[in-house]
Amino acid sequence: MPIIVGVFCLLPLLLGLAAEYLVCRFLRRKLWRLLPPAVVLALTALVAAGRLNVWESSQSPVTQLLFVPGLPALCAIIGTTLGWRLWKRLWGPRVIWEHKRGE
């Protein structure tokens, strides 16, 4: 069970986080920041299209399509969001608020 969770959840999450952070950190154009989520969506569409033969098999197609391309894609999208947030937190401009003391 831990191997399945690692392969289907943690690995796509970490790959998405690393890809988005590196793209945001080293490529300055904003359009490039859309590349990792676009790649995740394209790979998900390719895997789902390749698994359409599951609809003709005796196994449940909904669970097959949800767990194989769906769960890793969801974790990868969450990873890209976390990668962007990490980059924004480390390299974004900071606003320092000065609190006035009650006088």
Steps between C-alpha positions, in 0.01 A plus 500: 500500500776757575654434159168568329451823694857602421475427129150636439500794744836610634711457187270713275462754781877537541563504125236770450640704788857477371405573139291806584755638746787461252303656215395794715848543645713485189272607213390859537213513253155453645383290209751227589334461840204338327721227351500248791120501550451478124735200482312332786167551325638378166647185658173435681307530175743264325476239776120528511482462122727198517287341769172538315517130419412444867144598411470179300645274768315334786666719765334813628609780266424784739735374769766417243494850353476671837793326663747468216501834318279689745672468836856561377378795293328652800811457713719649224272804468511545878880468476521771234289727719725431798808563286365838392414588860848396616662715231273792586581464869877480451551744213198727494515857627417539863280766647588605849224664692596739772257493784440831665491494872183633653576852609 
